[in-house]
């Protein structure tokens, strides 16, 4: 199982700083306990020096990971506040039929409720879901990979 770790990095910051990234380890740990064979795609961890890169290299990296979000088995998005990059990754995963699991207090925002397969209020609720049969069923359910339709209703 390939898990895409999406989440706020710069968010609405206008400087070159980034938000605390500790949530990535917590998500990885929650999934790894239940699924030790899981592999993770983590744009933050894989590109630590990206803020010093040229705009062309940054653009190439961003677009590569957006594509990768649609190729994984599941996308987990950490959204304590809006993140344009995470929203684009969620959209691509949704478009390609990849389940989108969102950890966010913003379940009522259009981007979240339109793209998320499931939304959790916190890491504890997400971790409980990963450890129950419903997550395993979600991973085993057939998906329509490559759908270009937009919209739909979250249940």
HELIX and SHEET records of a PDB file:
HELIX    1   1 UNK A   23  UNK A   34  1                                  12    
HELIX    2   2 UNK A   45  UNK A   47  5                                   3    
HELIX    3   3 UNK A   50  UNK A   52  5                                   3    
HELIX    4   4 UNK A   55  UNK A   69  1                                  15    
HELIX    5   5 UNK A   84  UNK A   95  1                                  12    
HELIX    6   6 UNK A  110  UNK A  115  1                                   6    
HELIX    7   7 UNK A  123  UNK A  130  1                                   8    
HELIX    8   8 UNK A  133  UNK A  140  1                                   8    
SHEET    1   A 5 UNK A  39  UNK A  41  0                                        
SHEET    2   A 5 UNK A   2  UNK A   7  1                                        
SHEET    3   A 5 UNK A  74  UNK A  78  1                                        
SHEET    4   A 5 UNK A  99  UNK A 103  1                                        
SHEET    5   A 5 UNK A 118  UNK A 120  1                                        
END                                                                             
